[in-house]
Amino acid sequence: MVIQPDTTFEVIERHFHFINPATTSRGTYHERIVWFVVAHTPDGRMGIGECAPLPDLSCDFGSRYGRTVKRLADESAAAGRLLYDKLRNFPSVLFGLETALLNLQAGSLALFDTPFSRGEEGILINGLVWMGNVEQMLHRLSVKISEGYHCVKLKIGSNDTERELSLIESVRSLMPEGELEIRVDANGAYDADTARRVMERLAACGVHSIEQPVRAGQPAIMGSLCRNAPLPIALDEELIGVVSREHKASLLDSIAPQYIILKPTLHGGIHGCQEWIDMASERGIGFWVTSALESNIGLNAIAQWCATQRHTMPQGLGTGLLYSNNVDTGLHISDARLHFSPRTAQ
């Protein structure tokens, strides 16, 4: 991606506060820190992107992260282009720079010309049910169903396993597969034996898929699970830090998952995620796109790019609406779809 001569970059740290604490098997988030990277041109135009690494998950986060963003942005500006070879190792920085330049070029938050960007149609999404005790999760699930979602994703792995499975079985007894698609995300919570047992139970009640049943970095175990799984497995954390085409090919070939979950902040920005899509498609592996707790600046960029893909499955694009002090980018949810109201970037 070319950078116009004399373009400069500004980096702004911003804190966002969750309306409700967000709990995964790795812990609970109360606050989210992101870095906005703003491209400025000599004629006064600007474009904004979001760099939003997760401290306990991203491969490129460090104590001097803001300075790293500024250094890489300035090096790219001096070169007159995005330095993809160097930025491969900094996926959240790459995503922020890519989308700042796309915003600059487009002159608005509608980064691409699609029916979504024109406000003509929405993107079908899943409803996300965060971890909590079983009673909380059941209540949150009932809210999502009442809001019209026909696909829900449940975060599992932090409660008693039997109680979580019983909850899912109870939901399925009330709503058959044709009425409600259930996905689960374990965030690597199980060992191999527990994962096999859990997947058998989930398959019996028609769960669509399970994300990352065991922790990342165990390709032999994950490959065995994928080859013998009673329901589809989707990789998420397994993709983090896998940046070269050779490494990506090796991972896809050795594990052979049924799906991959793509988060531009974690998995290589738009450039790297497109590589994942192309290589997965060659192997008959499906995918869907999701966000990683970005604010609406990052979520909008992900959604704008997602709308350029051929997708029929529900996507995971609702988490940017979780903050009490979020940025208004024209995103809103209705009828289980994420919609965009076109507007000129300020």
Phi, psi and omega per residue, in radians:
M1 nan 2.197 -3.074
V2 -1.380 2.499 3.080
I3 -1.987 2.206 -3.111
Q4 -1.059 2.444 3.112
P5 -0.942 2.540 3.104
D6 1.182 0.242 3.005
T7 -1.250 2.383 3.088
T8 -2.091 2.772 -3.115
F9 -2.161 2.386 3.065
E10 -2.013 2.459 3.133
V11 -2.064 2.205 -3.065
I12 -2.170 2.137 3.079
E13 -1.443 2.379 -3.104
R14 -2.411 2.416 3.137
H15 -1.881 2.301 3.088
F16 -2.064 2.559 -3.057
H17 -2.026 2.222 3.133
F18 -1.179 2.406 3.021
I19 -1.117 -0.771 3.031
N20 -2.239 2.463 3.115
P21 -0.945 2.434 -3.124
A22 -1.821 1.998 -3.050
T23 -1.914 2.284 2.994
T24 -2.187 -3.136 3.115
S25 -1.181 -0.175 3.128
R26 -1.688 -0.073 -3.140
G27 2.383 -3.016 -3.061
T28 -2.065 2.322 3.114
Y29 -1.775 2.278 3.033
H30 -1.927 -0.468 -3.091
E31 -2.426 2.659 -3.136
R32 -2.270 2.218 3.099
I33 -1.861 2.244 3.076
V34 -2.255 2.889 3.080
W35 -2.148 2.035 3.030
F36 -1.440 2.307 3.049
V37 -1.928 2.146 -3.031
V38 -2.014 2.138 3.090
A39 -1.587 2.287 3.122
H40 -2.101 2.373 3.069
T41 -1.892 2.776 -3.111
P42 -1.036 -0.448 -3.124
D43 -1.549 0.192 3.008
G44 1.612 0.026 3.099
R45 -1.403 2.757 -3.136
M46 -2.568 2.761 3.058
G47 -2.503 2.506 -3.060
I48 -2.102 2.441 3.036
G49 -2.333 2.907 -3.078
E50 -2.137 2.219 3.018
C51 -1.851 1.984 -2.983
A52 -2.356 1.190 3.128
P53 -1.220 2.606 3.021
L54 -1.651 2.089 -3.000
P55 -0.960 -0.609 -3.067
D56 -1.732 0.194 -3.037
L57 -2.416 -0.767 -3.062
S58 -1.140 2.546 -3.136
C59 -1.406 -0.208 -3.023
D60 -2.011 0.175 -3.126
F61 -1.457 2.501 3.086
G62 -2.728 2.996 -3.071
S63 -1.150 -0.396 3.138
R64 -1.916 0.635 -3.000
Y65 -1.026 -0.804 -3.118
G66 -1.011 -0.700 3.113
R67 -1.197 -0.597 3.093
T68 -1.117 -0.749 3.101
V69 -1.015 -0.830 -3.102
K70 -1.118 -0.738 -3.132
R71 -1.096 -0.811 -3.114
L72 -1.194 -0.617 3.079
A73 -1.133 -0.785 -3.137
D74 -1.153 -0.653 3.109
E75 -1.139 -0.689 3.104
S76 -1.169 -0.731 3.122
A77 -1.071 -0.729 3.130
A78 -1.119 -0.599 3.138
A79 -1.404 -0.280 -3.127
G80 1.361 0.269 3.134
R81 -2.884 2.813 3.033
L82 -1.229 2.303 -3.097
L83 -1.568 1.374 -3.002
Y84 -1.017 -0.698 -3.101
D85 -1.055 -0.688 3.117
K86 -1.362 -0.670 -3.046
L87 -1.338 -0.199 3.084
R88 -0.980 -0.583 -3.123
N89 -1.443 -0.013 -3.128
F90 -2.310 1.201 -3.002
P91 -1.059 -0.670 -3.123
S92 -1.212 -0.602 3.083
V93 -1.195 -0.769 3.118
L94 -1.014 -0.793 -3.133
F95 -1.065 -0.759 3.120
G96 -1.090 -0.755 -3.141
L97 -1.206 -0.747 3.112
E98 -0.981 -0.832 -3.020
T99 -1.357 -0.483 3.011
A100 -1.102 -0.738 3.139
L101 -1.235 -0.643 3.070
L102 -1.109 -0.717 3.092
N103 -1.118 -0.707 3.114
L104 -1.091 -0.787 -3.116
Q105 -1.193 -0.694 -3.079
A106 -1.318 -0.518 -3.093
G107 1.338 0.124 3.115
S108 -2.748 3.084 3.097
L109 -1.382 -0.112 3.017
A110 -1.463 1.594 -2.948
L111 -1.325 -0.397 3.128
F112 -2.347 2.851 3.117
D113 -1.679 1.631 3.137
T114 -2.376 2.867 3.048
P115 -0.978 -0.613 3.085
F116 -1.127 -0.833 -3.096
S117 -1.126 -0.501 3.118
R118 -1.489 -0.004 3.134
G119 1.341 0.339 -3.062
E120 -1.589 -0.447 3.118
E121 -2.676 2.737 -3.138
G122 -1.762 3.013 3.095
I123 -1.803 2.162 3.106
L124 -1.119 2.273 -3.100
I125 -2.269 2.830 3.024
N126 -1.592 2.688 3.006
G127 -1.498 2.331 -3.079
L128 -1.756 2.181 3.103
V129 -1.888 1.898 -3.076
W130 -1.275 2.769 3.071
M131 -1.094 2.628 3.078
G132 -3.080 -2.942 3.002
N133 -1.259 2.949 -3.007
V134 -1.066 -0.670 3.136
E135 -1.116 -0.732 3.107
Q136 -1.104 -0.754 -3.118
M137 -1.146 -0.667 3.105
L138 -1.116 -0.722 3.104
H139 -1.125 -0.799 -3.134
R140 -1.093 -0.652 3.113
L141 -1.134 -0.753 -3.140
S142 -1.120 -0.594 3.091
V143 -1.125 -0.791 -3.137
K144 -1.074 -0.724 3.131
I145 -1.132 -0.713 3.126
S146 -1.159 -0.427 3.114
E147 -1.428 -0.040 3.034
G148 1.749 0.168 3.131
Y149 -1.300 2.350 3.060
H150 -1.868 0.008 3.057
C151 -2.431 2.187 3.112
V152 -2.211 2.575 3.046
K153 -2.038 2.180 3.135
L154 -1.828 2.261 2.993
K155 -1.383 2.130 -3.119
I156 -2.188 2.940 3.041
G157 1.955 -0.118 -3.126
S158 -1.858 -0.250 3.121
N159 -1.786 -3.117 3.011
D160 -1.034 2.203 -3.034
T161 -1.038 -0.755 -3.111
E162 -1.099 -0.696 -3.141
R163 -1.178 -0.691 3.107
E164 -1.118 -0.761 3.133
L165 -1.133 -0.684 3.113
S166 -1.114 -0.659 3.085
L167 -1.047 -0.851 -3.123
I168 -1.107 -0.717 3.117
E169 -1.116 -0.649 3.110
S170 -1.150 -0.743 3.111
V171 -1.082 -0.751 -3.117
R172 -1.154 -0.589 3.121
S173 -1.143 -0.450 3.127
L174 -1.582 -0.509 -3.078
M175 -2.329 1.900 -3.123
P176 -1.187 2.961 -3.076
E177 -0.984 -0.615 -3.125
G178 -1.187 -0.311 -3.127
E179 -1.760 -0.527 -3.071
L180 -2.537 2.150 3.013
E181 -1.595 2.243 -3.139
I182 -1.966 2.178 2.974
R183 -1.985 2.616 3.071
V184 -2.238 2.629 3.133
D185 -2.251 1.977 -3.094
A186 -1.590 -0.227 -3.120
N187 0.865 0.664 3.071
G188 1.260 0.479 -2.998
A189 -1.324 -0.361 -2.943
Y190 -1.886 2.736 2.889
D191 -1.470 3.034 -3.006
A192 -1.071 -0.782 -3.101
D193 -1.150 -0.750 3.111
T194 -1.130 -0.707 3.133
A195 -1.024 -0.757 3.135
R196 -1.089 -0.758 -3.133
R197 -1.150 -0.762 3.124
V198 -1.086 -0.766 -3.096
M199 -1.137 -0.607 3.078
E200 -1.064 -0.771 3.139
R201 -1.174 -0.729 3.141
L202 -1.136 -0.718 3.130
A203 -1.095 -0.640 -3.103
A204 -1.128 -0.436 3.108
C205 -1.913 0.421 2.937
G206 1.218 0.602 3.052
V207 -1.243 2.428 -3.066
H208 -1.143 -0.821 -3.034
S209 -2.934 2.864 3.038
I210 -2.217 2.289 3.085
E211 -1.576 2.345 2.970
Q212 0.714 1.180 -3.113
P213 -1.137 -0.574 3.071
V214 -2.098 2.819 -3.074
R215 -1.114 2.689 -3.132
A216 -1.157 2.784 3.082
G217 1.579 0.260 3.082
Q218 -2.187 1.167 -2.996
P219 -1.050 -0.606 -3.132
A220 -1.162 -0.773 3.128
I221 -1.162 -0.798 -3.121
M222 -1.125 -0.695 3.112
G223 -1.084 -0.736 3.110
S224 -1.118 -0.728 3.104
L225 -1.084 -0.754 -3.120
C226 -1.145 -0.654 -3.121
R227 -1.246 -0.462 -3.041
N228 -2.092 0.226 -3.036
A229 -1.251 2.420 3.066
P230 -1.384 -0.139 3.044
L231 -2.529 2.780 -3.082
P232 -1.095 2.532 3.082
I233 -1.962 2.382 3.092
A234 -2.000 2.327 3.104
L235 -1.588 2.450 3.110
D236 -2.330 -1.424 3.134
E237 -1.007 -0.452 -3.136
E238 -1.037 -0.439 -3.074
L239 -1.501 -0.240 -3.057
I240 -1.182 2.296 3.123
G241 1.433 0.008 3.085
V242 -1.634 1.788 -2.916
V243 -2.002 -0.504 -3.103
S244 -1.527 2.694 3.108
R245 -1.068 -0.645 -3.121
E246 -1.131 -0.751 3.137
H247 -1.183 -0.685 3.107
K248 -1.087 -0.799 3.137
A249 -1.072 -0.757 -3.136
S250 -1.079 -0.756 -3.133
L251 -1.133 -0.822 -3.122
L252 -1.110 -0.675 -3.116
D253 -1.273 -0.656 -3.077
S254 -1.379 -0.633 -3.111
I255 -1.618 -0.653 3.133
A256 0.908 1.052 3.127
P257 -1.261 2.879 3.060
Q258 -1.400 -0.560 3.139
Y259 -2.474 2.765 2.878
I260 -2.181 2.538 3.119
I261 -1.845 2.185 -3.020
L262 -1.915 2.147 3.084
K263 -2.157 1.846 -3.074
P264 -0.912 -0.640 3.130
T265 -1.061 -0.611 -3.062
L266 -1.744 -0.474 -2.896
H267 -2.030 0.543 2.967
G268 1.884 0.296 -3.088
G269 1.153 -2.955 3.107
I270 -1.140 -0.741 -3.120
H271 -1.031 -0.865 -3.108
G272 -1.217 -0.653 3.120
C273 -1.159 -0.620 3.086
Q274 -1.134 -0.619 3.029
E275 -1.061 -0.801 3.117
W276 -1.021 -0.777 -3.113
I277 -1.081 -0.835 -3.105
D278 -1.081 -0.766 -3.090
M279 -1.267 -0.638 3.089
A280 -1.171 -0.723 -3.132
S281 -1.079 -0.655 3.097
E282 -1.065 -0.420 -3.071
R283 -1.853 0.114 3.137
G284 1.272 0.428 3.139
I285 -1.723 2.269 -3.141
G286 -1.422 3.016 3.123
F287 -2.693 2.789 2.805
W288 -2.519 2.882 -3.015
V289 -1.887 2.471 3.082
T290 -2.543 2.925 -3.137
S291 -1.716 2.986 -3.096
A292 -2.289 0.923 3.092
L293 1.168 0.475 3.038
E294 -1.215 2.829 2.955
S295 -1.281 -3.112 -3.126
N296 -1.169 -0.335 3.048
I297 -1.138 -0.898 3.117
G298 -1.201 -0.720 -3.138
L299 -1.070 -0.713 3.115
N300 -1.060 -0.755 -3.133
A301 -1.111 -0.731 3.115
I302 -1.100 -0.785 -3.127
A303 -1.129 -0.712 3.128
Q304 -1.053 -0.751 3.111
W305 -1.229 -0.745 3.138
C306 -0.972 -0.641 -3.116
A307 -1.177 -0.248 3.088
T308 -1.476 -0.187 -3.108
Q309 -1.571 2.754 3.038
R310 -1.503 1.711 -3.107
H311 -2.234 2.394 3.064
T312 -2.074 -0.274 -3.137
M313 -1.465 2.679 3.019
P314 -1.053 2.384 3.141
Q315 -1.736 2.918 -3.105
G316 -1.833 1.177 -2.936
L317 -2.099 0.749 -3.139
G318 -2.041 -0.129 -2.943
T319 -1.272 -0.320 3.125
G320 -1.197 -0.132 -3.121
L321 -1.660 0.346 -3.025
L322 -1.624 -0.069 -2.959
Y323 -1.784 2.534 3.133
S324 -1.305 -0.414 -3.095
N325 -2.111 0.699 -3.098
N326 -1.206 2.944 3.110
V327 -1.661 2.390 3.119
D328 -1.460 1.997 3.110
T329 -2.050 0.160 -3.125
G330 1.550 0.139 3.082
L331 -1.483 2.451 3.016
H332 -2.721 2.749 -3.114
I333 -1.974 2.311 2.993
S334 -2.662 2.522 3.133
D335 0.933 0.703 3.099
A336 1.049 0.494 3.083
R337 -2.284 2.508 3.027
L338 -1.548 2.219 -3.115
H339 -2.058 2.753 3.132
F340 -2.248 2.281 3.047
S341 -1.763 1.946 -3.076
P342 -1.020 2.474 3.096
R343 -2.760 2.796 3.119
T344 -1.430 2.364 3.116
A345 -1.121 2.437 3.110
Q346 -1.564 nan nan
